[in-house]
Amino acid sequence: DSRYRNRERSVDFMAWVRTLPCSVEMMPASDNGLVTVIFCWRPAHAHHAGRRAFGRKAGDDTCIPLCSVHQRGFHNATGFFEGWTKVKRREWADDVIATTQARWLSHGAKRG
């Protein structure tokens, strides 16, 4: 018995999210002051990033693509997320959720 069995699932959405690259992009400045955007190359997982009640899992429709390294960093405020407050990480996740959902819908997919 899974404690999540009664919640609405979005298996197609999660499978599609796993095909996307990790959502983390790093922007290091070079010596000449130009900024280069570098995307993470690791395989992404469907990370449940949405808001949820204590002891609950966020809805499948709030999954974002994050590799295991950046998922761990997101929760621990390490690596790319080092020094970020919970509020800043939450705002970042909300933006990525909205972008991911918009991309999903632009492909003609339905929520749920």
MIDOSE-1310 file (N, C-alpha, C; in nm, 2 decimals, decimal comma, always signed):
residues 112
dsry	+0,08/-0,12/+0,00/+0,00/+0,00/+0,00/+0,09/+0,12/+0,00; +0,07/+0,21/-0,10/+0,14/+0,33/-0,11/+0,05/+0,44/-0,05; +0,11/+0,53/+0,03/+0,03/+0,64/+0,09/+0,00/+0,74/-0,02; +0,06/+0,73/-0,14/+0,03/+0,82/-0,24/-0,07/+0,77/-0,35
rnre	-0,12/+0,65/-0,32/-0,20/+0,58/-0,43/-0,33/+0,65/-0,46; -0,38/+0,73/-0,36/-0,51/+0,80/-0,39/-0,50/+0,93/-0,45; -0,38/+0,98/-0,47/-0,36/+1,11/-0,53/-0,36/+1,10/-0,68; -0,40/+1,22/-0,74/-0,40/+1,22/-0,89/-0,26/+1,21/-0,94
rsvd	-0,24/+1,13/-1,05/-0,11/+1,10/-1,10/-0,11/+1,16/-1,24; +0,01/+1,20/-1,29/+0,04/+1,25/-1,42/+0,16/+1,18/-1,48; +0,15/+1,05/-1,50/+0,26/+0,97/-1,55/+0,32/+1,02/-1,68; +0,23/+1,06/-1,77/+0,28/+1,10/-1,90/+0,36/+1,23/-1,89
fmaw	+0,32/+1,32/-1,80/+0,39/+1,45/-1,78/+0,53/+1,41/-1,72; +0,53/+1,33/-1,62/+0,66/+1,29/-1,55/+0,75/+1,23/-1,65; +0,70/+1,14/-1,73/+0,79/+1,07/-1,83/+0,85/+1,18/-1,93; +0,77/+1,27/-1,97/+0,81/+1,38/-2,06/+0,92/+1,47/-1,99
vrtl	+0,90/+1,50/-1,86/+0,99/+1,58/-1,78/+1,13/+1,51/-1,78; +1,13/+1,38/-1,77/+1,26/+1,31/-1,76/+1,33/+1,31/-1,89; +1,27/+1,35/-2,00/+1,34/+1,36/-2,13/+1,41/+1,50/-2,15; +1,38/+1,59/-2,06/+1,43/+1,73/-2,06/+1,57/+1,74/-2,00
pcsv	+1,65/+1,84/-2,03/+1,78/+1,85/-1,96/+1,75/+1,91/-1,82; +1,85/+1,90/-1,73/+1,84/+1,95/-1,60/+1,81/+2,10/-1,61; +1,73/+2,15/-1,52/+1,68/+2,29/-1,52/+1,79/+2,39/-1,48; +1,90/+2,34/-1,42/+2,00/+2,43/-1,38/+2,09/+2,48/-1,49
emmp	+2,10/+2,61/-1,50/+2,20/+2,67/-1,59/+2,29/+2,76/-1,51; +2,42/+2,75/-1,54/+2,52/+2,83/-1,46/+2,57/+2,94/-1,56; +2,59/+3,06/-1,50/+2,64/+3,17/-1,59/+2,77/+3,23/-1,53; +2,88/+3,16/-1,56/+3,00/+3,21/-1,51/+3,05/+3,33/-1,60
asdn	+3,11/+3,43/-1,54/+3,17/+3,54/-1,61/+3,31/+3,50/-1,66; +3,34/+3,53/-1,78/+3,48/+3,50/-1,83/+3,57/+3,62/-1,79; +3,70/+3,60/-1,82/+3,80/+3,71/-1,80/+3,76/+3,84/-1,87; +3,70/+3,83/-1,98/+3,67/+3,95/-2,06/+3,53/+4,01/-2,01
glvt	+3,47/+3,96/-1,91/+3,35/+4,02/-1,86/+3,22/+3,97/-1,92; +3,23/+3,89/-2,03/+3,12/+3,83/-2,09/+3,06/+3,71/-2,01; +2,93/+3,69/-2,02/+2,87/+3,58/-1,94/+2,84/+3,47/-2,04; +2,87/+3,35/-2,00/+2,84/+3,23/-2,08/+2,75/+3,14/-2,01
vifc	+2,64/+3,11/-2,07/+2,54/+3,02/-2,01/+2,58/+2,88/-2,03; +2,59/+2,80/-1,93/+2,63/+2,66/-1,93/+2,51/+2,58/-1,88; +2,46/+2,48/-1,95/+2,35/+2,40/-1,90/+2,41/+2,27/-1,85; +2,35/+2,22/-1,74/+2,39/+2,09/-1,68/+2,37/+1,98/-1,79
wrpa	+2,46/+1,89/-1,79/+2,46/+1,78/-1,89/+2,41/+1,65/-1,83; +2,39/+1,64/-1,70/+2,35/+1,52/-1,64/+2,20/+1,48/-1,67; +2,17/+1,35/-1,67/+2,03/+1,31/-1,70/+1,94/+1,36/-1,58; +1,82/+1,41/-1,62/+1,73/+1,47/-1,52/+1,63/+1,36/-1,47
hahh	+1,59/+1,39/-1,35/+1,48/+1,31/-1,29/+1,36/+1,41/-1,28; +1,24/+1,35/-1,26/+1,12/+1,43/-1,24/+1,11/+1,47/-1,10; +1,16/+1,58/-1,06/+1,16/+1,63/-0,92/+1,03/+1,70/-0,88; +0,96/+1,65/-0,78/+0,84/+1,71/-0,73/+0,87/+1,84/-0,66
agrr	+0,86/+1,95/-0,73/+0,91/+2,08/-0,67/+0,79/+2,17/-0,62; +0,67/+2,13/-0,64/+0,56/+2,21/-0,60/+0,54/+2,23/-0,45; +0,45/+2,32/-0,41/+0,42/+2,34/-0,27/+0,33/+2,22/-0,23; +0,35/+2,19/-0,10/+0,27/+2,08/-0,05/+0,25/+2,09/+0,11
afgr	+0,16/+2,02/+0,16/+0,13/+2,02/+0,30/+0,24/+1,93/+0,36; +0,27/+1,96/+0,49/+0,37/+1,88/+0,56/+0,33/+1,73/+0,55; +0,43/+1,65/+0,52/+0,41/+1,50/+0,51/+0,34/+1,46/+0,38; +0,32/+1,55/+0,29/+0,26/+1,52/+0,16/+0,36/+1,53/+0,05
kagd	+0,34/+1,47/-0,06/+0,42/+1,49/-0,18/+0,35/+1,58/-0,27; +0,43/+1,67/-0,34/+0,37/+1,77/-0,43/+0,31/+1,69/-0,55; +0,22/+1,75/-0,62/+0,15/+1,69/-0,73/+0,25/+1,67/-0,85; +0,22/+1,56/-0,92/+0,30/+1,53/-1,04/+0,31/+1,64/-1,14
dtci	+0,21/+1,72/-1,15/+0,21/+1,83/-1,25/+0,30/+1,94/-1,21; +0,37/+1,93/-1,09/+0,47/+2,03/-1,05/+0,61/+1,98/-1,06; +0,63/+1,87/-1,13/+0,76/+1,82/-1,15/+0,84/+1,91/-1,24; +0,97/+1,91/-1,21/+1,07/+1,98/-1,29/+1,19/+1,89/-1,32
plcs	+1,26/+1,91/-1,43/+1,37/+1,83/-1,45/+1,49/+1,88/-1,37; +1,54/+1,79/-1,29/+1,66/+1,81/-1,21/+1,74/+1,69/-1,20; +1,87/+1,70/-1,22/+1,96/+1,58/-1,21/+1,98/+1,56/-1,06; +2,03/+1,44/-1,02/+2,04/+1,40/-0,88/+2,13/+1,50/-0,80
vhqr	+2,24/+1,55/-0,87/+2,33/+1,64/-0,80/+2,26/+1,77/-0,77; +2,19/+1,83/-0,86/+2,12/+1,96/-0,84/+2,00/+1,94/-0,75; +1,94/+1,82/-0,75/+1,82/+1,80/-0,67/+1,87/+1,80/-0,52; +1,98/+1,73/-0,49/+2,04/+1,73/-0,36/+2,08/+1,87/-0,32
gfhn	+2,14/+1,95/-0,41/+2,18/+2,08/-0,38/+2,07/+2,17/-0,35; +1,96/+2,15/-0,42/+1,83/+2,23/-0,40/+1,78/+2,21/-0,26; +1,78/+2,09/-0,21/+1,73/+2,06/-0,08/+1,83/+2,11/+0,03; +1,96/+2,10/+0,00/+2,06/+2,13/+0,10/+2,12/+2,27/+0,09
atgf	+2,08/+2,35/-0,01/+2,14/+2,48/-0,04/+2,29/+2,47/-0,05; +2,33/+2,37/-0,14/+2,48/+2,35/-0,17/+2,50/+2,36/-0,32; +2,62/+2,36/-0,36/+2,66/+2,37/-0,50/+2,60/+2,49/-0,57; +2,53/+2,47/-0,68/+2,47/+2,58/-0,75/+2,38/+2,67/-0,66
fegw	+2,31/+2,61/-0,56/+2,22/+2,68/-0,47/+2,28/+2,73/-0,34; +2,41/+2,72/-0,33/+2,48/+2,76/-0,21/+2,45/+2,91/-0,18; +2,41/+2,93/-0,05/+2,38/+3,07/-0,01/+2,24/+3,12/-0,04; +2,17/+3,03/-0,12/+2,03/+3,07/-0,15/+1,94/+3,05/-0,02
tkvk	+1,85/+3,14/+0,00/+1,76/+3,12/+0,11/+1,65/+3,03/+0,06; +1,57/+2,97/+0,15/+1,45/+2,89/+0,12/+1,36/+2,97/+0,03; +1,34/+3,10/+0,06/+1,25/+3,18/-0,03/+1,30/+3,19/-0,17; +1,43/+3,21/-0,19/+1,49/+3,23/-0,32/+1,48/+3,09/-0,39
rrew	+1,51/+2,98/-0,33/+1,49/+2,85/-0,39/+1,35/+2,82/-0,43; +1,25/+2,86/-0,34/+1,11/+2,84/-0,37/+1,07/+2,93/-0,49; +1,12/+3,05/-0,50/+1,08/+3,14/-0,62/+1,14/+3,08/-0,74; +1,27/+3,03/-0,74/+1,33/+2,97/-0,85/+1,25/+2,85/-0,90
addv	+1,21/+2,76/-0,80/+1,13/+2,64/-0,83/+1,00/+2,68/-0,90; +0,93/+2,78/-0,84/+0,80/+2,82/-0,90/+0,81/+2,87/-1,04; +0,92/+2,94/-1,07/+0,95/+2,99/-1,21/+0,97/+2,87/-1,30; +1,05/+2,77/-1,25/+1,08/+2,65/-1,34/+0,95/+2,57/-1,36
iatt	+0,87/+2,55/-1,25/+0,75/+2,48/-1,27/+0,66/+2,54/-1,37; +0,64/+2,68/-1,37/+0,56/+2,75/-1,47/+0,62/+2,73/-1,61; +0,75/+2,74/-1,62/+0,81/+2,72/-1,75/+0,79/+2,58/-1,81; +0,81/+2,48/-1,72/+0,80/+2,34/-1,76/+0,65/+2,31/-1,80
qarw	+0,55/+2,36/-1,72/+0,41/+2,34/-1,75/+0,38/+2,41/-1,88; +0,43/+2,53/-1,91/+0,40/+2,60/-2,03/+0,45/+2,52/-2,15; +0,58/+2,47/-2,14/+0,64/+2,39/-2,25/+0,55/+2,26/-2,27; +0,50/+2,20/-2,17/+0,42/+2,08/-2,18/+0,29/+2,11/-2,25
lshg	+0,23/+2,22/-2,22/+0,10/+2,26/-2,28/+0,12/+2,30/-2,42; +0,24/+2,36/-2,45/+0,27/+2,41/-2,59/+0,29/+2,29/-2,68; +0,32/+2,17/-2,63/+0,33/+2,05/-2,71/+0,19/+1,99/-2,73; +0,09/+2,05/-2,69/-0,05/+2,00/-2,71/-0,09/+1,90/-2,60
akrg	-0,02/+1,89/-2,49/-0,05/+1,79/-2,39/-0,16/+1,85/-2,30; -0,22/+1,76/-2,23/-0,32/+1,80/-2,13/-0,27/+1,78/-1,99; -0,31/+1,87/-1,90/-0,28/+1,85/-1,76/-0,35/+1,72/-1,70; -0,28/+1,66/-1,60/-0,34/+1,55/-1,53/-0,31/+1,42/-1,59
